[in-house]
Amino acid sequence: MESFAALFEESLSRQDMRMGEVISAEVVRLDHNFVIVNAGLKSEAFIPIEEFKNDNGELEVNVGDFISVAIESLENG
């Protein structure tokens, strides 16, 4: 069971997030199709890798980079 403090902190962070808001996220993993980022939310986000390629098809992010991402949806629970 989660502690009250952990649940309270989680509820505060969820209230602060709004769709369309731009937040900072760390690139934690790369795979063939996605860049996986951690923005301190409940789960990691998977972003299509094509969004991070330049006109020559070269990937422009690396693991450990911090990037700006827009929140497109929020899950409850």
PDB file of N, CA, C and O in Angstrom:
ATOM      1  N   MET A   1       0.840  -1.172   0.000  1.00  0.00           N
ATOM      2  CA  MET A   1       0.000   0.000   0.000  1.00  0.00           C
ATOM      3  C   MET A   1       0.894   1.247   0.000  1.00  0.00           C
ATOM      4  O   MET A   1       1.914   1.292   0.688  1.00  0.00           O
ATOM      5  N   GLU A   2       0.491   2.268  -0.789  1.00  0.00           N
ATOM      6  CA  GLU A   2       1.261   3.495  -0.864  1.00  0.00           C
ATOM      7  C   GLU A   2       1.046   4.337   0.392  1.00  0.00           C
ATOM      8  O   GLU A   2      -0.015   4.292   1.014  1.00  0.00           O
ATOM      9  N   SER A   3       2.072   5.100   0.748  1.00  0.00           N
ATOM     10  CA  SER A   3       1.947   5.970   1.915  1.00  0.00           C
ATOM     11  C   SER A   3       1.071   7.174   1.574  1.00  0.00           C
ATOM     12  O   SER A   3       0.917   7.541   0.409  1.00  0.00           O
ATOM     13  N   PHE A   4       0.510   7.770   2.602  1.00  0.00           N
ATOM     14  CA  PHE A   4      -0.312   8.961   2.400  1.00  0.00           C
ATOM     15  C   PHE A   4       0.499  10.056   1.725  1.00  0.00           C
ATOM     16  O   PHE A   4      -0.004  10.736   0.831  1.00  0.00           O
ATOM     17  N   ALA A   5       1.754  10.236   2.144  1.00  0.00           N
ATOM     18  CA  ALA A   5       2.599  11.287   1.569  1.00  0.00           C
ATOM     19  C   ALA A   5       2.792  11.075   0.072  1.00  0.00           C
ATOM     20  O   ALA A   5       2.724  12.026  -0.706  1.00  0.00           O
ATOM     21  N   ALA A   6       3.035   9.822  -0.333  1.00  0.00           N
ATOM     22  CA  ALA A   6       3.228   9.530  -1.755  1.00  0.00           C
ATOM     23  C   ALA A   6       1.951   9.792  -2.541  1.00  0.00           C
ATOM     24  O   ALA A   6       1.998  10.365  -3.629  1.00  0.00           O
ATOM     25  N   LEU A   7       0.822   9.380  -2.001  1.00  0.00           N
ATOM     26  CA  LEU A   7      -0.457   9.615  -2.677  1.00  0.00           C
ATOM     27  C   LEU A   7      -0.759  11.107  -2.772  1.00  0.00           C
ATOM     28  O   LEU A   7      -1.240  11.580  -3.802  1.00  0.00           O
ATOM     29  N   PHE A   8      -0.479  11.849  -1.701  1.00  0.00           N
ATOM     30  CA  PHE A   8      -0.727  13.283  -1.698  1.00  0.00           C
ATOM     31  C   PHE A   8       0.139  13.985  -2.738  1.00  0.00           C
ATOM     32  O   PHE A   8      -0.348  14.829  -3.491  1.00  0.00           O
ATOM     33  N   GLU A   9       1.423  13.637  -2.779  1.00  0.00           N
ATOM     34  CA  GLU A   9       2.334  14.244  -3.747  1.00  0.00           C
ATOM     35  C   GLU A   9       1.891  13.935  -5.175  1.00  0.00           C
ATOM     36  O   GLU A   9       1.924  14.806  -6.044  1.00  0.00           O
ATOM     37  N   GLU A  10       1.477  12.695  -5.412  1.00  0.00           N
ATOM     38  CA  GLU A  10       0.998  12.303  -6.737  1.00  0.00           C
ATOM     39  C   GLU A  10      -0.237  13.102  -7.133  1.00  0.00           C
ATOM     40  O   GLU A  10      -0.351  13.526  -8.283  1.00  0.00           O
ATOM     41  N   SER A  11      -1.153  13.313  -6.211  1.00  0.00           N
ATOM     42  CA  SER A  11      -2.370  14.066  -6.528  1.00  0.00           C
ATOM     43  C   SER A  11      -2.042  15.520  -6.841  1.00  0.00           C
ATOM     44  O   SER A  11      -2.677  16.118  -7.710  1.00  0.00           O
ATOM     45  N   LEU A  12      -1.073  16.092  -6.156  1.00  0.00           N
ATOM     46  CA  LEU A  12      -0.675  17.471  -6.438  1.00  0.00           C
ATOM     47  C   LEU A  12      -0.062  17.590  -7.818  1.00  0.00           C
ATOM     48  O   LEU A  12      -0.372  18.526  -8.554  1.00  0.00           O
ATOM     49  N   SER A  13       0.806  16.655  -8.181  1.00  0.00           N
ATOM     50  CA  SER A  13       1.442  16.733  -9.492  1.00  0.00           C
ATOM     51  C   SER A  13       0.420  16.552 -10.604  1.00  0.00           C
ATOM     52  O   SER A  13       0.542  17.183 -11.654  1.00  0.00           O
ATOM     53  N   ARG A  14      -0.577  15.712 -10.400  1.00  0.00           N
ATOM     54  CA  ARG A  14      -1.603  15.490 -11.409  1.00  0.00           C
ATOM     55  C   ARG A  14      -2.448  16.744 -11.614  1.00  0.00           C
ATOM     56  O   ARG A  14      -2.846  17.042 -12.740  1.00  0.00           O
ATOM     57  N   GLN A  15      -2.723  17.476 -10.547  1.00  0.00           N
ATOM     58  CA  GLN A  15      -3.526  18.691 -10.651  1.00  0.00           C
ATOM     59  C   GLN A  15      -2.799  19.773 -11.426  1.00  0.00           C
ATOM     60  O   GLN A  15      -3.437  20.594 -12.086  1.00  0.00           O
ATOM     61  N   ASP A  16      -1.480  19.788 -11.359  1.00  0.00           N
ATOM     62  CA  ASP A  16      -0.699  20.823 -12.019  1.00  0.00           C
ATOM     63  C   ASP A  16      -0.624  20.625 -13.525  1.00  0.00           C
ATOM     64  O   ASP A  16      -0.334  21.578 -14.248  1.00  0.00           O
ATOM     65  N   MET A  17      -0.871  19.441 -14.011  1.00  0.00           N
ATOM     66  CA  MET A  17      -0.730  19.135 -15.426  1.00  0.00           C
ATOM     67  C   MET A  17      -2.013  19.445 -16.188  1.00  0.00           C
ATOM     68  O   MET A  17      -3.116  19.125 -15.745  1.00  0.00           O
ATOM     69  N   ARG A  18      -1.839  20.075 -17.340  1.00  0.00           N
ATOM     70  CA  ARG A  18      -2.985  20.382 -18.198  1.00  0.00           C
ATOM     71  C   ARG A  18      -2.650  19.978 -19.624  1.00  0.00           C
ATOM     72  O   ARG A  18      -1.496  20.055 -20.046  1.00  0.00           O
ATOM     73  N   MET A  19      -3.656  19.552 -20.358  1.00  0.00           N
ATOM     74  CA  MET A  19      -3.448  19.215 -21.757  1.00  0.00           C
ATOM     75  C   MET A  19      -2.930  20.457 -22.480  1.00  0.00           C
ATOM     76  O   MET A  19      -3.411  21.568 -22.262  1.00  0.00           O
ATOM     77  N   GLY A  20      -1.941  20.242 -23.345  1.00  0.00           N
ATOM     78  CA  GLY A  20      -1.337  21.333 -24.093  1.00  0.00           C
ATOM     79  C   GLY A  20      -0.158  21.973 -23.391  1.00  0.00           C
ATOM     80  O   GLY A  20       0.605  22.715 -24.010  1.00  0.00           O
ATOM     81  N   GLU A  21       0.002  21.695 -22.101  1.00  0.00           N
ATOM     82  CA  GLU A  21       1.119  22.262 -21.343  1.00  0.00           C
ATOM     83  C   GLU A  21       2.427  21.662 -21.843  1.00  0.00           C
ATOM     84  O   GLU A  21       2.492  20.475 -22.162  1.00  0.00           O
ATOM     85  N   VAL A  22       3.462  22.484 -21.910  1.00  0.00           N
ATOM     86  CA  VAL A  22       4.785  22.022 -22.317  1.00  0.00           C
ATOM     87  C   VAL A  22       5.609  21.804 -21.057  1.00  0.00           C
ATOM     88  O   VAL A  22       5.727  22.692 -20.212  1.00  0.00           O
ATOM     89  N   ILE A  23       6.183  20.595 -20.942  1.00  0.00           N
ATOM     90  CA  ILE A  23       6.983  20.239 -19.770  1.00  0.00           C
ATOM     91  C   ILE A  23       8.321  19.674 -20.229  1.00  0.00           C
ATOM     92  O   ILE A  23       8.486  19.325 -21.398  1.00  0.00           O
ATOM     93  N   SER A  24       9.264  19.585 -19.319  1.00  0.00           N
ATOM     94  CA  SER A  24      10.572  19.017 -19.603  1.00  0.00           C
ATOM     95  C   SER A  24      10.546  17.516 -19.325  1.00  0.00           C
ATOM     96  O   SER A  24       9.953  17.064 -18.346  1.00  0.00           O
ATOM     97  N   ALA A  25      11.194  16.757 -20.196  1.00  0.00           N
ATOM     98  CA  ALA A  25      11.252  15.305 -20.028  1.00  0.00           C
ATOM     99  C   ALA A  25      12.645  14.815 -20.398  1.00  0.00           C
ATOM    100  O   ALA A  25      13.299  15.377 -21.276  1.00  0.00           O
ATOM    101  N   GLU A  26      13.094  13.761 -19.718  1.00  0.00           N
ATOM    102  CA  GLU A  26      14.402  13.173 -20.002  1.00  0.00           C
ATOM    103  C   GLU A  26      14.240  11.970 -20.917  1.00  0.00           C
ATOM    104  O   GLU A  26      13.381  11.117 -20.696  1.00  0.00           O
ATOM    105  N   VAL A  27      15.080  11.913 -21.953  1.00  0.00           N
ATOM    106  CA  VAL A  27      15.099  10.748 -22.835  1.00  0.00           C
ATOM    107  C   VAL A  27      15.762   9.612 -22.059  1.00  0.00           C
ATOM    108  O   VAL A  27      16.925   9.715 -21.670  1.00  0.00           O
ATOM    109  N   VAL A  28      15.011   8.520 -21.833  1.00  0.00           N
ATOM    110  CA  VAL A  28      15.540   7.412 -21.037  1.00  0.00           C
ATOM    111  C   VAL A  28      15.855   6.176 -21.874  1.00  0.00           C
ATOM    112  O   VAL A  28      16.606   5.303 -21.438  1.00  0.00           O
ATOM    113  N   ARG A  29      15.285   6.101 -23.069  1.00  0.00           N
ATOM    114  CA  ARG A  29      15.529   4.916 -23.903  1.00  0.00           C
ATOM    115  C   ARG A  29      15.167   5.237 -25.349  1.00  0.00           C
ATOM    116  O   ARG A  29      14.281   6.049 -25.614  1.00  0.00           O
ATOM    117  N   LEU A  30      15.859   4.593 -26.274  1.00  0.00           N
ATOM    118  CA  LEU A  30      15.555   4.694 -27.696  1.00  0.00           C
ATOM    119  C   LEU A  30      15.312   3.291 -28.215  1.00  0.00           C
ATOM    120  O   LEU A  30      16.035   2.363 -27.853  1.00  0.00           O
ATOM    121  N   ASP A  31      14.302   3.122 -29.062  1.00  0.00           N
ATOM    122  CA  ASP A  31      14.152   1.843 -29.754  1.00  0.00           C
ATOM    123  C   ASP A  31      13.899   2.144 -31.226  1.00  0.00           C
ATOM    124  O   ASP A  31      14.012   3.296 -31.646  1.00  0.00           O
ATOM    125  N   HIS A  32      13.563   1.139 -32.006  1.00  0.00           N
ATOM    126  CA  HIS A  32      13.434   1.334 -33.451  1.00  0.00           C
ATOM    127  C   HIS A  32      12.304   2.281 -33.826  1.00  0.00           C
ATOM    128  O   HIS A  32      12.393   2.964 -34.846  1.00  0.00           O
ATOM    129  N   ASN A  33      11.252   2.337 -33.031  1.00  0.00           N
ATOM    130  CA  ASN A  33      10.071   3.122 -33.384  1.00  0.00           C
ATOM    131  C   ASN A  33       9.775   4.297 -32.465  1.00  0.00           C
ATOM    132  O   ASN A  33       9.033   5.205 -32.841  1.00  0.00           O
ATOM    133  N   PHE A  34      10.347   4.291 -31.264  1.00  0.00           N
ATOM    134  CA  PHE A  34       9.966   5.305 -30.284  1.00  0.00           C
ATOM    135  C   PHE A  34      11.159   5.870 -29.526  1.00  0.00           C
ATOM    136  O   PHE A  34      12.188   5.217 -29.353  1.00  0.00           O
ATOM    137  N   VAL A  35      10.979   7.116 -29.079  1.00  0.00           N
ATOM    138  CA  VAL A  35      11.846   7.731 -28.081  1.00  0.00           C
ATOM    139  C   VAL A  35      11.032   7.686 -26.791  1.00  0.00           C
ATOM    140  O   VAL A  35       9.919   8.210 -26.737  1.00  0.00           O
ATOM    141  N   ILE A  36      11.581   7.063 -25.761  1.00  0.00           N
ATOM    142  CA  ILE A  36      10.864   6.905 -24.498  1.00  0.00           C
ATOM    143  C   ILE A  36      11.395   7.960 -23.535  1.00  0.00           C
ATOM    144  O   ILE A  36      12.601   8.073 -23.316  1.00  0.00           O
ATOM    145  N   VAL A  37      10.459   8.741 -22.956  1.00  0.00           N
ATOM    146  CA  VAL A  37      10.852   9.837 -22.075  1.00  0.00           C
ATOM    147  C   VAL A  37      10.196   9.701 -20.711  1.00  0.00           C
ATOM    148  O   VAL A  37       9.126   9.110 -20.569  1.00  0.00           O
ATOM    149  N   ASN A  38      10.864  10.264 -19.710  1.00  0.00           N
ATOM    150  CA  ASN A  38      10.344  10.299 -18.346  1.00  0.00           C
ATOM    151  C   ASN A  38      10.198  11.764 -17.962  1.00  0.00           C
ATOM    152  O   ASN A  38      11.176  12.511 -17.916  1.00  0.00           O
ATOM    153  N   ALA A  39       8.961  12.161 -17.687  1.00  0.00           N
ATOM    154  CA  ALA A  39       8.689  13.542 -17.290  1.00  0.00           C
ATOM    155  C   ALA A  39       8.253  13.609 -15.831  1.00  0.00           C
ATOM    156  O   ALA A  39       7.675  14.603 -15.393  1.00  0.00           O
ATOM    157  N   GLY A  40       8.534  12.538 -15.079  1.00  0.00           N
ATOM    158  CA  GLY A  40       8.150  12.520 -13.677  1.00  0.00           C
ATOM    159  C   GLY A  40       6.680  12.222 -13.468  1.00  0.00           C
ATOM    160  O   GLY A  40       6.144  12.472 -12.388  1.00  0.00           O
ATOM    161  N   LEU A  41       6.026  11.696 -14.477  1.00  0.00           N
ATOM    162  CA  LEU A  41       4.618  11.340 -14.372  1.00  0.00           C
ATOM    163  C   LEU A  41       4.497   9.889 -13.936  1.00  0.00           C
ATOM    164  O   LEU A  41       5.501   9.250 -13.621  1.00  0.00           O
ATOM    165  N   LYS A  42       3.288   9.368 -13.914  1.00  0.00           N
ATOM    166  CA  LYS A  42       3.040   8.009 -13.432  1.00  0.00           C
ATOM    167  C   LYS A  42       3.728   6.952 -14.300  1.00  0.00           C
ATOM    168  O   LYS A  42       4.170   5.920 -13.793  1.00  0.00           O
ATOM    169  N   SER A  43       3.817   7.210 -15.598  1.00  0.00           N
ATOM    170  CA  SER A  43       4.471   6.257 -16.489  1.00  0.00           C
ATOM    171  C   SER A  43       5.296   7.012 -17.519  1.00  0.00           C
ATOM    172  O   SER A  43       5.149   8.223 -17.683  1.00  0.00           O
ATOM    173  N   GLU A  44       6.161   6.287 -18.207  1.00  0.00           N
ATOM    174  CA  GLU A  44       6.965   6.886 -19.260  1.00  0.00           C
ATOM    175  C   GLU A  44       6.093   7.139 -20.481  1.00  0.00           C
ATOM    176  O   GLU A  44       5.048   6.512 -20.656  1.00  0.00           O
ATOM    177  N   ALA A  45       6.536   8.065 -21.321  1.00  0.00           N
ATOM    178  CA  ALA A  45       5.804   8.388 -22.546  1.00  0.00           C
ATOM    179  C   ALA A  45       6.588   7.882 -23.751  1.00  0.00           C
ATOM    180  O   ALA A  45       7.815   7.962 -23.789  1.00  0.00           O
ATOM    181  N   PHE A  46       5.861   7.364 -24.731  1.00  0.00           N
ATOM    182  CA  PHE A  46       6.449   6.866 -25.964  1.00  0.00           C
ATOM    183  C   PHE A  46       6.106   7.849 -27.081  1.00  0.00           C
ATOM    184  O   PHE A  46       4.932   8.081 -27.370  1.00  0.00           O
ATOM    185  N   ILE A  47       7.132   8.423 -27.706  1.00  0.00           N
ATOM    186  CA  ILE A  47       6.940   9.407 -28.770  1.00  0.00           C
ATOM    187  C   ILE A  47       7.532   8.820 -30.050  1.00  0.00           C
ATOM    188  O   ILE A  47       8.658   8.323 -30.031  1.00  0.00           O
ATOM    189  N   PRO A  48       6.789   8.869 -31.169  1.00  0.00           N
ATOM    190  CA  PRO A  48       7.318   8.311 -32.423  1.00  0.00           C
ATOM    191  C   PRO A  48       8.693   8.897 -32.749  1.00  0.00           C
ATOM    192  O   PRO A  48       8.891  10.111 -32.707  1.00  0.00           O
ATOM    193  N   ILE A  49       9.630   8.016 -33.072  1.00  0.00           N
ATOM    194  CA  ILE A  49      11.014   8.427 -33.306  1.00  0.00           C
ATOM    195  C   ILE A  49      11.137   9.391 -34.480  1.00  0.00           C
ATOM    196  O   ILE A  49      12.063  10.201 -34.519  1.00  0.00           O
ATOM    197  N   GLU A  50      10.217   9.314 -35.434  1.00  0.00           N
ATOM    198  CA  GLU A  50      10.256  10.197 -36.600  1.00  0.00           C
ATOM    199  C   GLU A  50      10.200  11.674 -36.203  1.00  0.00           C
ATOM    200  O   GLU A  50      10.704  12.530 -36.929  1.00  0.00           O
ATOM    201  N   GLU A  51       9.593  11.972 -35.062  1.00  0.00           N
ATOM    202  CA  GLU A  51       9.490  13.360 -34.613  1.00  0.00           C
ATOM    203  C   GLU A  51      10.839  13.940 -34.205  1.00  0.00           C
ATOM    204  O   GLU A  51      10.961  15.150 -34.015  1.00  0.00           O
ATOM    205  N   PHE A  52      11.856  13.084 -34.068  1.00  0.00           N
ATOM    206  CA  PHE A  52      13.168  13.532 -33.621  1.00  0.00           C
ATOM    207  C   PHE A  52      14.236  13.380 -34.693  1.00  0.00           C
ATOM    208  O   PHE A  52      15.428  13.475 -34.401  1.00  0.00           O
ATOM    209  N   LYS A  53      13.818  13.146 -35.930  1.00  0.00           N
ATOM    210  CA  LYS A  53      14.778  13.023 -37.029  1.00  0.00           C
ATOM    211  C   LYS A  53      14.795  14.313 -37.840  1.00  0.00           C
ATOM    212  O   LYS A  53      13.766  14.958 -38.038  1.00  0.00           O
ATOM    213  N   ASN A  54      16.001  14.676 -38.306  1.00  0.00           N
ATOM    214  CA  ASN A  54      16.119  15.869 -39.136  1.00  0.00           C
ATOM    215  C   ASN A  54      15.794  15.526 -40.590  1.00  0.00           C
ATOM    216  O   ASN A  54      15.389  14.402 -40.887  1.00  0.00           O
ATOM    217  N   ASP A  55      15.969  16.483 -41.488  1.00  0.00           N
ATOM    218  CA  ASP A  55      15.633  16.281 -42.901  1.00  0.00           C
ATOM    219  C   ASP A  55      16.457  15.178 -43.560  1.00  0.00           C
ATOM    220  O   ASP A  55      16.043  14.618 -44.574  1.00  0.00           O
ATOM    221  N   ASN A  56      17.616  14.865 -42.991  1.00  0.00           N
ATOM    222  CA  ASN A  56      18.472  13.798 -43.522  1.00  0.00           C
ATOM    223  C   ASN A  56      18.171  12.447 -42.892  1.00  0.00           C
ATOM    224  O   ASN A  56      18.839  11.459 -43.200  1.00  0.00           O
ATOM    225  N   GLY A  57      17.174  12.391 -42.015  1.00  0.00           N
ATOM    226  CA  GLY A  57      16.812  11.139 -41.362  1.00  0.00           C
ATOM    227  C   GLY A  57      17.679  10.787 -40.171  1.00  0.00           C
ATOM    228  O   GLY A  57      17.619   9.664 -39.669  1.00  0.00           O
ATOM    229  N   GLU A  58      18.494  11.744 -39.707  1.00  0.00           N
ATOM    230  CA  GLU A  58      19.377  11.501 -38.566  1.00  0.00           C
ATOM    231  C   GLU A  58      18.657  11.835 -37.263  1.00  0.00           C
ATOM    232  O   GLU A  58      17.970  12.851 -37.161  1.00  0.00           O
ATOM    233  N   LEU A  59      18.824  10.973 -36.279  1.00  0.00           N
ATOM    234  CA  LEU A  59      18.214  11.176 -34.971  1.00  0.00           C
ATOM    235  C   LEU A  59      18.926  12.311 -34.245  1.00  0.00           C
ATOM    236  O   LEU A  59      20.156  12.345 -34.195  1.00  0.00           O
ATOM    237  N   GLU A  60      18.158  13.236 -33.685  1.00  0.00           N
ATOM    238  CA  GLU A  60      18.735  14.422 -33.064  1.00  0.00           C
ATOM    239  C   GLU A  60      18.640  14.436 -31.540  1.00  0.00           C
ATOM    240  O   GLU A  60      18.852  15.482 -30.927  1.00  0.00           O
ATOM    241  N   VAL A  61      18.323  13.293 -30.913  1.00  0.00           N
ATOM    242  CA  VAL A  61      18.312  13.200 -29.451  1.00  0.00           C
ATOM    243  C   VAL A  61      19.092  11.968 -29.019  1.00  0.00           C
ATOM    244  O   VAL A  61      19.255  11.014 -29.779  1.00  0.00           O
ATOM    245  N   ASN A  62      19.569  12.012 -27.784  1.00  0.00           N
ATOM    246  CA  ASN A  62      20.298  10.892 -27.195  1.00  0.00           C
ATOM    247  C   ASN A  62      19.752  10.623 -25.801  1.00  0.00           C
ATOM    248  O   ASN A  62      19.129  11.490 -25.188  1.00  0.00           O
ATOM    249  N   VAL A  63      19.992   9.415 -25.309  1.00  0.00           N
ATOM    250  CA  VAL A  63      19.622   9.083 -23.934  1.00  0.00           C
ATOM    251  C   VAL A  63      20.314  10.074 -23.005  1.00  0.00           C
ATOM    252  O   VAL A  63      21.505  10.349 -23.144  1.00  0.00           O
ATOM    253  N   GLY A  64      19.549  10.604 -22.059  1.00  0.00           N
ATOM    254  CA  GLY A  64      20.076  11.582 -21.117  1.00  0.00           C
ATOM    255  C   GLY A  64      19.751  13.016 -21.484  1.00  0.00           C
ATOM    256  O   GLY A  64      19.861  13.908 -20.642  1.00  0.00           O
ATOM    257  N   ASP A  65      19.348  13.259 -22.738  1.00  0.00           N
ATOM    258  CA  ASP A  65      18.953  14.609 -23.150  1.00  0.00           C
ATOM    259  C   ASP A  65      17.643  14.991 -22.476  1.00  0.00           C
ATOM    260  O   ASP A  65      16.797  14.136 -22.214  1.00  0.00           O
ATOM    261  N   PHE A  66      17.483  16.268 -22.200  1.00  0.00           N
ATOM    262  CA  PHE A  66      16.208  16.797 -21.722  1.00  0.00           C
ATOM    263  C   PHE A  66      15.560  17.538 -22.876  1.00  0.00           C
ATOM    264  O   PHE A  66      16.193  18.361 -23.537  1.00  0.00           O
ATOM    265  N   ILE A  67      14.286  17.236 -23.113  1.00  0.00           N
ATOM    266  CA  ILE A  67      13.551  17.832 -24.222  1.00  0.00           C
ATOM    267  C   ILE A  67      12.248  18.433 -23.707  1.00  0.00           C
ATOM    268  O   ILE A  67      11.783  18.093 -22.619  1.00  0.00           O
ATOM    269  N   SER A  68      11.673  19.318 -24.489  1.00  0.00           N
ATOM    270  CA  SER A  68      10.359  19.877 -24.164  1.00  0.00           C
ATOM    271  C   SER A  68       9.301  19.065 -24.882  1.00  0.00           C
ATOM    272  O   SER A  68       9.410  18.805 -26.080  1.00  0.00           O
ATOM    273  N   VAL A  69       8.281  18.668 -24.148  1.00  0.00           N
ATOM    274  CA  VAL A  69       7.181  17.897 -24.733  1.00  0.00           C
ATOM    275  C   VAL A  69       5.855  18.523 -24.318  1.00  0.00           C
ATOM    276  O   VAL A  69       5.732  19.087 -23.230  1.00  0.00           O
ATOM    277  N   ALA A  70       4.866  18.413 -25.202  1.00  0.00           N
ATOM    278  CA  ALA A  70       3.524  18.917 -24.900  1.00  0.00           C
ATOM    279  C   ALA A  70       2.661  17.756 -24.443  1.00  0.00           C
ATOM    280  O   ALA A  70       2.725  16.668 -25.017  1.00  0.00           O
ATOM    281  N   ILE A  71       1.860  17.975 -23.425  1.00  0.00           N
ATOM    282  CA  ILE A  71       0.954  16.943 -22.919  1.00  0.00           C
ATOM    283  C   ILE A  71      -0.256  16.871 -23.843  1.00  0.00           C
ATOM    284  O   ILE A  71      -0.988  17.848 -24.002  1.00  0.00           O
ATOM    285  N   GLU A  72      -0.458  15.697 -24.453  1.00  0.00           N
ATOM    286  CA  GLU A  72      -1.594  15.504 -25.352  1.00  0.00           C
ATOM    287  C   GLU A  72      -2.785  14.884 -24.649  1.00  0.00           C
ATOM    288  O   GLU A  72      -3.928  15.133 -25.032  1.00  0.00           O
ATOM    289  N   SER A  73      -2.534  14.078 -23.625  1.00  0.00           N
ATOM    290  CA  SER A  73      -3.636  13.480 -22.873  1.00  0.00           C
ATOM    291  C   SER A  73      -3.139  13.103 -21.488  1.00  0.00           C
ATOM    292  O   SER A  73      -1.944  12.910 -21.266  1.00  0.00           O
ATOM    293  N   LEU A  74      -4.082  13.002 -20.565  1.00  0.00           N
ATOM    294  CA  LEU A  74      -3.785  12.591 -19.199  1.00  0.00           C
ATOM    295  C   LEU A  74      -4.655  11.401 -18.862  1.00  0.00           C
ATOM    296  O   LEU A  74      -5.844  11.378 -19.179  1.00  0.00           O
ATOM    297  N   GLU A  75      -4.057  10.407 -18.216  1.00  0.00           N
ATOM    298  CA  GLU A  75      -4.812   9.234 -17.788  1.00  0.00           C
ATOM    299  C   GLU A  75      -5.173   9.397 -16.326  1.00  0.00           C
ATOM    300  O   GLU A  75      -4.361   9.875 -15.534  1.00  0.00           O
ATOM    301  N   ASN A  76      -6.366   9.009 -15.966  1.00  0.00           N
ATOM    302  CA  ASN A  76      -6.778   9.022 -14.562  1.00  0.00           C
ATOM    303  C   ASN A  76      -6.638   7.631 -13.992  1.00  0.00           C
ATOM    304  O   ASN A  76      -7.080   6.653 -14.595  1.00  0.00           O
ATOM    305  N   GLY A  77      -6.011   7.542 -12.809  1.00  0.00           N
ATOM    306  CA  GLY A  77      -5.889   6.248 -12.156  1.00  0.00           C
ATOM    307  C   GLY A  77      -4.654   5.579 -12.536  1.00  0.00           C
ATOM    308  O   GLY A  77      -4.386   4.469 -12.076  1.00  0.00           O
TER     309      GLY A  77
END
